Amino acid sequence: MSETTVAPVLGQLLTALSAGPGTAAKFESWTGRGANEPLTGEEVAAAAPAGMLKQLAELAQVSEAEAAASLAEEIPALVDAIPAETIEVFRAASKIAALTPEEEAAAEQIVAETRTLAAALPQSGSWLGSGPNEPLTEEQVVQALGEDKIAEAAAARGRDRAEVLAELTRTLPVFIDAISPYGWVDVDVLRFVLAQDDVNVTSA
């Protein structure tokens, strides 16, 4: 299943769940350290963008109710698993609709660059979707990104090359994992990330 085959607009669904009167408190429970409050298929169906459940149901050859129930089971664990150091716990989810044209362009560029990077790294398959992430080496990051991009990242952060390279090596698998919950890099999830305040996708 490819991202061109199905566009589940997961970011829009998460946004709706985070702001909905019946699900906002549940959403907050998924971003904390306590127990995750359960989500129901009915709540997913009410919040899902038009056509999303039908498309997923047709691809999975199940009913829309079954697709909603599956998402209801997966979403709390998905939000809970996204590292707080990568995404600032989705605390301003409703801002997704307020992205500037520059942020939209940045989302598209990051997705394109991330896909290129993932294609260049043999471990990338382990970062897509669920399952443990295979680690990177600094040498692989240099080969995949090139010295110029690493130098640019270091200059932008006002830090030295070695420190930024170590940080990228540690956080790239986590970041790609976080924006690929369905096994591909999802631009809607990335938009959701960019809508947050003070997001730093490479902080320790």
Protein Blocks (a to p, Z undefined) as FASTA:
>chain_A
ZZklpcghlmlmmmmmmmpmklmmmmmmmmmmbdcddddfklmmmmpcghklmmmmmmno
pafklmmmmmmmmmmmmmmmpcfklpgghlammlmmmpcfklmmmmmmmmmmmmmmmmmp
mklmmmgoedddddddfklmmmmnopmlmmmmmmmnopafklmmmmmmmmmmmmmmmmmm
nopacfklmmmmmmpghiafkbZZ
